[in-house]
């Protein structure tokens, strides 16, 4: 039973990570003020730590 709970928590974390990364990916892709290289850098960062880099991206846009 403990193993099932661990797998469920890991699945939820993985799912949340994927959703957040896809949200940032779409936002960066739609941003026309960024160059192609900058877009690619932000997209790669979104795959690694999406929540942290989402905050970084928002701060640079203010």
ZIZICOR-V821300 format. One record per residue. RES is the residue in three letters. D_LAST is the distance of its C-alpha to the last C-alpha in whole Angstrom. Layout:
BEGIN
RES & D_LAST
RES & D_LAST
END
This chain:
BEGIN
UNK & 47
UNK & 45
UNK & 44
UNK & 43
UNK & 41
UNK & 39
UNK & 39
UNK & 37
UNK & 34
UNK & 34
UNK & 34
UNK & 31
UNK & 29
UNK & 29
UNK & 29
UNK & 25
UNK & 24
UNK & 25
UNK & 23
UNK & 20
UNK & 20
UNK & 21
UNK & 18
UNK & 16
UNK & 18
UNK & 18
UNK & 15
UNK & 14
UNK & 18
UNK & 17
UNK & 14
UNK & 15
UNK & 13
UNK & 14
UNK & 18
UNK & 20
UNK & 20
UNK & 17
UNK & 17
UNK & 20
UNK & 19
UNK & 16
UNK & 19
UNK & 21
UNK & 19
UNK & 19
UNK & 22
UNK & 23
UNK & 21
UNK & 18
UNK & 17
UNK & 16
UNK & 14
UNK & 13
UNK & 11
UNK & 10
UNK & 9
UNK & 7
UNK & 5
UNK & 6
UNK & 4
UNK & 0
END
